Amino acid sequence: MNYVNATPVLRVSDYQRAKAFYMEVLGFEQFDEAGEPEPGFGIFRAGQAQIFLHSWDGAEAPWDGWRGYFYAPDLDTLIAQLRGLGQSFKGPEVTFYKMREIEVIDPDGNVLCFGQDAQ
């Protein structure tokens, strides 16, 4: 499988502080932001680099957020490959932000999301 790119998902204890650091110090630009009542998730880009910042309170839970986001050019092929290997996954689901995604948990408990533009 060839992936188009991968995006790290950084857990941050203070979203606004982290946002300011990545924008003002490292030169990232905000692409998108979400959260209620205050934003707690954002997508930031600088050139070809992209990061996700995700507000996190330090508590561990069975699912405490993605550790990485991978853009897959053919999600159906990946799904077939995972099924053929007997690998469990969640999804696919089409999101409100128009991506078709699945989630896979690696042997160390890291949640990885694989997505493709929803047609």
C-alpha positions as CSV (number, residue, x, y, z in Angstrom):
1,M,0.0,0.0,0.0
2,N,1.3,3.5,-0.9
3,Y,0.0,6.3,1.3
4,V,-0.2,9.9,0.0
5,N,1.1,11.3,3.3
6,A,0.9,11.0,7.0
7,T,0.1,13.6,9.6
8,P,1.2,13.5,13.3
9,V,-1.5,14.1,15.9
10,L,0.1,16.0,18.7
11,R,-1.7,15.9,22.1
12,V,-1.5,19.3,23.8
13,S,-2.4,20.3,27.4
14,D,-3.2,23.9,26.5
15,Y,-4.6,24.2,22.9
16,Q,-4.4,28.0,22.7
17,R,-0.8,28.0,23.9
18,A,0.2,25.3,21.5
19,K,-1.6,27.0,18.7
20,A,0.3,30.2,19.4
21,F,3.6,28.4,19.5
22,Y,3.2,26.5,16.2
23,M,1.9,29.6,14.4
24,E,4.1,32.4,15.9
25,V,7.3,30.4,16.6
26,L,7.3,27.7,13.9
27,G,5.4,29.5,11.1
28,F,2.4,27.2,10.7
29,E,-0.9,28.6,9.4
30,Q,-4.2,27.5,10.7
31,F,-6.1,25.5,8.1
32,D,-9.1,24.4,10.2
33,E,-10.3,24.3,13.8
34,A,-13.1,22.5,15.7
35,G,-14.5,22.1,19.2
36,E,-17.3,23.3,21.4
37,P,-17.6,25.6,23.3
38,E,-13.8,26.4,22.7
39,P,-11.7,25.0,19.9
40,G,-9.7,21.9,21.0
41,F,-8.6,20.5,17.7
42,G,-6.8,22.2,14.8
43,I,-5.2,21.5,11.5
44,F,-2.0,23.5,10.8
45,R,0.2,23.7,7.7
46,A,3.6,25.0,6.8
47,G,4.7,24.3,3.2
48,Q,4.1,20.6,2.6
49,A,4.1,19.8,6.4
50,Q,0.8,19.4,8.3
51,I,0.1,18.7,11.9
52,F,-3.0,18.1,14.0
53,L,-3.2,19.6,17.5
54,H,-5.6,17.8,19.8
55,S,-6.4,19.1,23.3
56,W,-5.7,16.4,25.9
57,D,-6.0,16.4,29.6
58,G,-3.5,13.6,30.3
59,A,-6.1,11.0,31.2
60,E,-5.6,7.6,29.5
61,A,-8.7,6.0,28.1
62,P,-9.3,3.1,25.7
63,W,-9.5,5.6,22.9
64,D,-7.8,8.8,23.7
65,G,-7.3,10.1,20.1
66,W,-5.4,9.3,17.0
67,R,-1.6,9.2,17.1
68,G,-1.4,9.5,13.3
69,Y,-3.6,10.2,10.3
70,F,-2.7,8.5,7.0
71,Y,-4.1,9.6,3.6
72,A,-4.8,6.4,1.6
73,P,-5.4,6.7,-2.2
74,D,-7.5,3.5,-2.2
75,L,-9.2,2.8,1.1
76,D,-11.1,-0.2,-0.2
77,T,-7.8,-2.0,-1.1
78,L,-6.5,-1.3,2.4
79,I,-9.8,-2.6,4.0
80,A,-9.5,-5.8,1.9
81,Q,-5.9,-6.2,2.9
82,L,-6.7,-5.8,6.6
83,R,-9.6,-8.2,6.4
84,G,-7.4,-10.7,4.6
85,L,-4.9,-10.5,7.5
86,G,-7.6,-10.9,10.1
87,Q,-6.9,-7.4,11.4
88,S,-9.8,-5.7,13.2
89,F,-10.6,-2.1,12.5
90,K,-13.4,0.4,13.0
91,G,-15.4,1.8,10.1
92,P,-15.5,2.8,7.3
93,E,-17.4,5.9,8.2
94,V,-17.9,9.1,6.2
95,T,-17.3,12.2,8.4
96,F,-18.8,15.6,8.4
97,Y,-15.6,16.9,7.0
98,K,-16.1,14.7,3.9
99,M,-13.5,12.0,4.5
100,R,-14.1,8.3,4.5
101,E,-12.1,6.8,7.3
102,I,-11.2,3.7,9.2
103,E,-9.3,3.3,12.5
104,V,-6.8,0.6,13.3
105,I,-5.2,0.0,16.7
106,D,-1.5,-1.1,16.6
107,P,-0.1,-3.7,19.0
108,D,0.9,-0.9,21.4
109,G,-2.6,0.6,21.5
110,N,-1.9,3.5,19.2
111,V,-5.0,4.5,17.3
112,L,-4.2,5.2,13.6
113,C,-6.7,6.7,11.2
114,F,-6.7,6.1,7.5
115,G,-8.7,8.3,5.3
116,Q,-9.7,9.0,1.7
117,D,-11.7,11.9,0.2
118,A,-15.4,10.9,0.2
119,Q,-16.8,11.0,-3.3
